[in-house]
Amino acid sequence: MVIGFDAKRLLHNRTGLGNYARNLLSSLLEAAPQNEYHLFSPEAAAFPPEWNQRNHPALVYHHPQAARLARGIQNSMWRTYGIARLAAHSGVQLYHGLSHELPHGLKRHRMCSIVTIHDLIFLRHPEWFPFADRFFYRQKVLRACQQADLIVAISECTAHDIQDLLKIPSERIKVIYQSVSTVFQPVDHSPTAANNALPDSYILAVGNCDARKNYQTVLQAYAQLPDDRPHLVLTGPYGNERRKIDAQIRANKLTESIIWQQPSSAESLAQLYRGARFSVYLSRYEGFGLPVLESIACGTPVLAAHGSSLEEAGGNAAVYVQANDAEAASMVMRRLLYDDAFHQKQAQLCSAWATRFSPESRAQTWLDVYGRFSGSTP
């Protein structure tokens, strides 16, 4: 089968949506190398370190306008209006939009399509987004959902939002959870050495300084711990709340207790998970919450937040509190720090839960879905 993908985020985005695309393509290449996977992007890119399949014989890259397209609006126009014709001429039978959008003209070229919707946070919580972003995101996502032969949501939470906020019938939506990369496992099989600059034990919070990721509550809970608490490692030092977070750190006299880290690869992030006593992810809203699952896959217990999809990512291997309840979060932190029996119990739950999200099982699910469209036309 010949399947096409929009490769913009796969080639250019080192986190979130880029990781989703690379994990999926890597697992497909392993499970079904007999297919052809066509990746469409107007520009080539320096591949992220963890993407090591660039020369795989099943991959076909399309960068036809890289030499004559300026960055920005022209590239965007080509992704919207130029891909369908090229995909059809390349023999693509099914096009999979990996992140919320599809190019125009797929049905005109008698090509079936699937779109993955990761979240509708911009509609569920519009206060976190400028008006222009909300307007254009909604147009793009709604058009893709209306055009697609199948809509895939990465969680039941996102599926509910698609039905509720876009009024899409449930029968057009299928939930397929994302996989967790094999890089995230309890025992480090990579040659990468542990970060010797970090202490032997620490608490890890993965995210960034945007309001949604909620470092504010993490810091409030951490500040209530006893003085012998380990350091708190924060990743992703950028975001629109960084100044407020720095002020909060100073006001609570936590400057000497906070370590900022910016992992350069999935391998270095996995090292951070493995070295942590536990991780904290109190995001106020997520479409899935991959950091919860990554931590669990590394065997590291997680404190996460109720209210969106994080229970789907963490199952019984995570402990949950309300996102803004710093007192409850601090109590759980104490148990994970000082109650060895409780910590061991949570750690033992990690392995069984993580196996549900193996790349092999997710790849087979996707191959079964793709197989429905083999030989069909819209």
N, C-alpha and C positions, 0 to 999 in steps of 0.2 A: 504494500500500500504506500502511496505517496502523500505525505501529510505536510502542510505548510504551517509556519509559526511566525508571528511578529517577534523579531529577535532584538528589538531596541533595548529592552531592559535586561535581557539575558547577557548582552554584550557590554552594557554601559552602567548597569546598576549593581553595586556590590552588596547590597543588603536586600531586605524584604522581597519585593517582586522579582528582583534579579535572582535571588536564591531559589525562589519557587520555580522559575523557568529552568535554571540549571539543574536543580534536583530532578525535575520531571524528565528533561531531555537525557540526563545521564542514566536514569533508570530505564528509559525506553531503549537507549542504545545497548544497554546490557541485556535486556529481556528480549528485544526483537530487532537485532541488527540487520535483518533481511529487508526491513522497510527503508524507505527514503524519507529523510527529515530535512525539509527545505526551510532555511532560516533567512528571513527578509529584514534587512536593515539598510538604510541609505548610506550609512557610514560603518566601516570596520572600526574596531576598537582594540585597545590593549586588553587582552582577556584577563578577567580576574584570576588570581593565582589558583583558586580551587577548581577552575574550569579547565580540565586537562584533556578534553575530547576534541579539540579544534581540528585535528587532522583525521578524525574517524571517517572511514569510507562511506558510512551511511549518511553523513552530513553533506548538505549542499548549501553553500552560502551565496546570497544574492546581495551585492552592493553595486548595482548598475549605475547609480547616479552619484556615487561618492566624489568623482572628479569634477563634476560640474554643478553640484548643488552647494549653495552656501549653508552654513549651519542655521538652525532656527526654523523660520516659518516655511521655507521651501522643503526642508526635510519632512516637516509635519504634513505638508500637502501631499508629498509623494507617498507617505505611509497611509494617508487617507484615500487617495485617488489612483495611485499608481501600482499598488501591489496586486490587485485582483487580476489585471490583465497579464502581468508577468507570471503570476502563479498558474493561471490557466495555461499559458504557453509552456510552462515547465512541467505540465502533467499532474499538478497537484489535484488530488481528489477530494481532500477534506482540509479545511483551514481552521486552525485553532488559535483564537485570540487569547493569549495567556493572561492578559490584564485589562479587562474592562472594555476593550474596544475591538472593532472589526473594520476592515477597509470597505469602502463602497464598491459595489459592482460584483460581489461574489455570486449572487443569484443570477445576474445577467450572464455570467460565464458558467452557469449550471454547476456551481461548486457548493457543497454542503459546508456548514460552519458550526463551530462550538465556541462559546465565549466563557471564560472563567471570570467570575465576579468575586473579588476578595472581600470587599466591604462596601457599605454605603454610609460610612461615618459622616461624610459631608452633608448628608440629608438627615441622619439621625441626630447629629449634633452640629447644626449649622453655625453655632457660635464660635467654632474653632476654625472657620474658613472664611476668607474674603468672599464678598458677593460674586465677583467675577468668576472665581474658581468654582463656586457652587453651581453657577449657571452653566458653564461649559462642561463641567464634569457630568451634570445631570443629562445634558443633551447627548453627550458621547455614550454614556452608559445605557440610557433609555433606547437610543437607536440600535446599539449592539444587541440588547435583549430582544427588541422587536424583530431584528433581522435573523438572529441565530436559530438554527434548527434545534439546538439544545443549549440550555444555560446550566453551567456547573457552578455551584456555590461551594466555598471551601469549608463551610460549617452550617449547622442547622440555624445558628443565629443569623448568618448572612442570608440564608434561604428565606427565613421569616422576614427579614428586612426587604428583600426583593419583592415578596408578595405584598407586604404592607405599604411600602413607600413608592413602589413603581407599579403596583396593581397587576403584576404578572401572575398568571394562573400557576398553581403549584405543580400541575402535571408537566409543565415545560421546564421544570427545575430538577436537577439531580445534585445531591450532596456527595462530593468526593473530597475527603480530607487530604491535606498535603502530607508528603512524607518528610522524614527527618534524615538528613544526610548521614551516611555511615561514618563521617568524620566525628560525629558526636556519639561517643561510646565511652564506657567507664575506663577502659584500659587504653592508654595512649600507644598506638602502633605506629605513629608517625615519627620521623626523625627530629621533629621540632622540639627543642629543649624547653622545659618549663621556664616561665619568666622569673628569673632569680631576683628581680627587683621587688617582687611581691612578698608579703609575709607568709609564714607557713599556713596560717588560717585567716580567712576573711569572709565577709558577706558580700555577695555580688548582686548588683542591680543592673540589668541590661535594658537599654532604651536610649533616650536622648532627653534634651531639656525642653521639649515641647510640653504644653500644659496637659495634653492627653496622657502622656506617659507617666506623669504624676510622681516625679521625684520628690515633690514637696511632702507628700504623706510618708514616703519612705524615710526621708530625713527626720520628720517629726517622730516617727516610731523609733528610729535608731537613737535619737537623742534621749529617749526615755530608758535606754538600756543601762545596766550598771557600768561603772567606770572601767571594768576589766574587759569590756566588749572588744572584739577584734575590729580591725579596720573595715571600712565600707568602701568597696570598689565600685565606681560608677563608670559606665561606658557611654560612648556617644556624647562628648562634651559640648556639642552644638545644639542650638534650638532657640526658640524665641523667648524662653523663660530663663536663659542662663544667668542674666544679671540678678534676677530675683532669687535664684537658687544659690548663687554665690553669697548674696546678702543673708539668706537664711542660714547658710553654713557658718558665716562669721558671727551672726547673732546668737547661735547656739554653741559657739566656741568649739566647733567641730573641725576646724581647718586642719589640724594635725592628724585627724582620724580618717580623712577622706583621701582616696587615691583615684585619680582620673586615668582611665585607660582607653585607648582607641585601637581595638583589634584590627590588624591588617589583613586577616584572612579568616576563613572558617576554622582552620587549624588552631590559630592563636585564640579565637573565641572559645573553642572547645577546651583549650588548656585553662582558660579562666574558670569555666564551669567546674572542671575537675578539681581545681585547687580550692574551691569555695566550700565552706561549711554548709551553706545553703544559698539559694538565689531568691531574689524578691522581684516580683513583676506585678505591680499594682496599677497597671494601665486602666484608665477609666472606660475605655471601649476598644475592642479589637474585632476584626473579622475572623481571626483564628487564634493568634497568640503563639507564634512559633518559638519564642524564647522559653516559654514554659516547657514545651516538648523537648527542646534542645537540652535543657538542664536535666530533665528526667532521663533522657537517653544517655547522658553522661553519668547517671547514677547519683545526681545531686538533688536533694529534696528542694521543693519550691513553695514559697508563700506567694499566692496569687489572689486576684480580686474577683469577687462575684460581679455579675451584672451584664456580661456580654457572652463571649464564646470561650473564655478561658477554662471553664469546667470541661468543655469538650476536648481541649488540648491536654489538660492535666489529669482528668479522671480522678481516681482515688490516690494517685501518686503525689498530688499537691494538696496543700492546706489553703483554705480560702477565708477571706474577710471582705467586708465592704471596702470599696476602693478608697474612701476618704476617712476611714475609721482608724486613726493612728494608734489609739489605745489598744484596740483589738490586735492590730498588726504587731505592736510591740510585745504583747503577751505571747503571740505565736513565735516571734523571734526568740524570746527567752526560752521557750520550750525547745526549739530547734538548736539553740546554743548549749543549754545546760542540762537538758533531759536526754541522756544518751539513749535510753530505751526508745523514746519517742522518735528521735532522729534515726535510729537504726531501722525502726518499723517503716518510716517513710522511705528510707533509702532502699529497703527490700522490695517495696512496691514498684519501684521505678522500672526494673527490667521487664516485667510482664506487660506493663502498660506500653512501653516503648515499642514492643514487637508489633503492636497493632498498626504502627505507622511506618513499617519497613519499606524501603524503596521497591523491593520485589513485589509486595502485595499491592502497593499503589500502582505500579507499572501494569500489573495484570488487570487491575480494574480499568485503567485507561485503555488498554488494548481491547478489552471487551467492549468498551464504549465505542472506540474507533471502528471496531469490526461491524457495528450496526450500520455504518455508513458506506461500507465497502460495496462498490458497484451501484450505489444509489445516486440520484440527482434530486435537487430540491424542487 
